[in-house]
Amino acid sequence: MPGIDECLLEAMRLPGARGAALVDWTSGLALGAVGEAPGGDQEAAAVEAAELARLAAEQHAFAPDPGEEAGGEGEGRGEGGAGHDVGADPPVEDLIISNRDSYHVLRFVRTSFDSSVCLHLWLARAEGNLALARIRLGEMAGRLVLG
């Protein structure tokens, strides 16, 4: 089971990867970063990624439909939004932002504490494969060991 550094290095092996970070989206703190940073500043990129992740996670329209969730246990599930319960699945799976020359993929990571972290991958559009990146980030998020 890989830790933060191993996970980020694995993300950088994806075709077109320019930079990767693990970000706490409640505080805006980068828990780890590798490669280039959008805008040249790792700290500013982490804060901006956290803000986007927080905005998506807090919106009820983006929460899973309670009737469609697997397991159906209902344990630890509140009304959704920012106050999601400790250990609950993140409210959003991933967030994709595209511009003329790159993609930014924010993959929410389930953790044993509060699931308030996400992987941020900056991917060059010309060399990258968005579908492959989403699949691999999902695999990495599932194997990532935090705490």
C-alpha positions as CSV (number, residue, x, y, z in Angstrom):
1,M,0.0,0.0,0.0
2,P,1.6,3.2,-1.2
3,G,2.1,6.3,0.9
4,I,1.8,9.9,-0.3
5,D,5.2,10.1,-2.1
6,E,4.8,6.8,-3.9
7,C,1.3,7.7,-5.0
8,L,2.4,11.1,-6.4
9,L,5.3,9.5,-8.2
10,E,3.0,7.0,-9.7
11,A,0.7,9.8,-10.9
12,M,3.7,11.5,-12.5
13,R,4.2,8.4,-14.6
14,L,0.9,8.9,-16.4
15,P,1.3,10.2,-20.0
16,G,1.3,14.0,-20.0
17,A,1.5,14.5,-16.3
18,R,2.9,17.9,-15.4
19,G,2.4,17.9,-11.7
20,A,0.5,16.2,-8.9
21,A,-0.4,17.0,-5.3
22,L,-2.4,15.6,-2.4
23,V,-4.5,18.4,-1.0
24,D,-6.5,18.7,2.2
25,W,-9.5,20.5,0.7
26,T,-10.7,21.8,4.1
27,S,-7.5,23.7,4.9
28,G,-6.0,24.2,1.4
29,L,-2.7,22.6,2.6
30,A,-0.7,20.4,0.2
31,L,0.2,17.2,2.0
32,G,2.6,16.4,-0.8
33,A,3.5,17.7,-4.2
34,V,5.7,16.7,-7.1
35,G,6.4,18.1,-10.6
36,E,5.4,21.5,-11.8
37,A,2.7,23.6,-10.2
38,P,0.0,25.4,-12.2
39,G,1.1,29.1,-12.1
40,G,4.5,28.1,-10.7
41,D,3.4,28.1,-7.0
42,Q,2.6,24.8,-5.2
43,E,1.0,26.5,-2.2
44,A,-1.2,28.7,-4.3
45,A,-2.2,25.8,-6.6
46,A,-3.2,23.7,-3.5
47,V,-5.3,26.5,-2.1
48,E,-7.1,27.0,-5.4
49,A,-7.6,23.3,-5.9
50,A,-9.0,23.0,-2.3
51,E,-11.4,25.9,-3.0
52,L,-12.8,24.1,-6.1
53,A,-13.0,20.8,-4.3
54,R,-14.8,22.4,-1.3
55,L,-17.3,24.2,-3.6
56,A,-18.2,20.9,-5.4
57,A,-18.3,18.9,-2.2
58,E,-20.6,21.3,-0.4
59,Q,-23.3,21.4,-3.1
60,H,-26.3,19.1,-2.5
61,A,-26.9,18.8,-6.3
62,F,-23.6,16.9,-6.7
63,A,-24.2,14.5,-3.8
64,P,-25.1,10.8,-4.6
65,D,-28.7,10.0,-4.8
66,P,-29.4,8.2,-1.4
67,G,-31.7,5.7,-3.2
68,E,-29.0,4.7,-5.6
69,E,-26.0,4.3,-3.2
70,A,-24.5,0.8,-2.9
71,G,-24.9,-0.9,0.3
72,G,-27.9,1.0,1.4
73,E,-26.9,0.8,5.0
74,G,-27.5,4.5,5.7
75,E,-25.0,4.3,8.6
76,G,-23.1,7.5,9.1
77,R,-25.0,9.3,6.3
78,G,-26.3,12.8,7.1
79,E,-27.9,15.2,4.8
80,G,-24.7,15.4,2.7
81,G,-22.9,18.6,2.0
82,A,-20.0,20.0,4.0
83,G,-20.9,18.2,7.2
84,H,-20.4,14.7,5.8
85,D,-19.8,12.2,8.4
86,V,-16.4,11.0,9.6
87,G,-15.3,8.0,7.5
88,A,-18.1,8.5,4.9
89,D,-17.3,8.4,1.2
90,P,-16.4,11.7,-0.2
91,P,-19.5,13.5,-1.6
92,V,-18.0,13.8,-5.1
93,E,-15.9,11.2,-7.0
94,D,-13.8,13.5,-9.1
95,L,-13.8,17.0,-10.6
96,I,-12.4,17.7,-14.1
97,I,-11.5,21.2,-15.3
98,S,-10.2,21.7,-18.9
99,N,-8.6,24.6,-20.6
100,R,-6.9,25.0,-24.0
101,D,-3.8,23.1,-23.1
102,S,-4.4,21.0,-20.0
103,Y,-6.7,19.1,-17.7
104,H,-6.9,19.4,-14.0
105,V,-8.4,16.3,-12.3
106,L,-9.3,16.4,-8.7
107,R,-9.9,12.9,-7.3
108,F,-11.5,12.7,-3.9
109,V,-9.9,10.2,-1.6
110,R,-11.8,8.1,1.0
111,T,-9.9,8.0,4.3
112,S,-10.5,6.5,7.7
113,F,-10.7,9.9,9.4
114,D,-12.7,12.5,7.4
115,S,-12.3,12.0,3.7
116,S,-11.3,15.6,3.2
117,V,-8.3,15.1,0.8
118,C,-8.1,14.9,-2.9
119,L,-5.4,14.1,-5.5
120,H,-4.8,16.9,-7.9
121,L,-3.3,15.9,-11.3
122,W,-2.2,18.5,-13.8
123,L,-2.2,16.9,-17.2
124,A,-1.0,18.3,-20.5
125,R,-3.9,17.9,-23.0
126,A,-1.7,17.1,-26.1
127,E,0.1,14.1,-24.4
128,G,-2.4,13.1,-21.7
129,N,-5.2,10.6,-21.8
130,L,-8.1,11.9,-19.5
131,A,-9.9,8.5,-19.4
132,L,-6.7,6.7,-18.4
133,A,-5.9,9.4,-15.8
134,R,-9.3,9.0,-14.2
135,I,-9.0,5.2,-14.0
136,R,-5.5,5.3,-12.6
137,L,-6.2,8.1,-10.1
138,G,-9.2,6.0,-8.8
139,E,-6.9,3.0,-8.4
140,M,-4.3,5.1,-6.6
141,A,-6.9,6.7,-4.3
142,G,-8.1,3.3,-3.3
143,R,-4.6,2.1,-2.4
144,L,-3.4,5.3,-0.7
145,V,-2.5,4.9,2.9
146,L,-2.9,8.0,5.1
147,G,-2.4,8.4,8.8
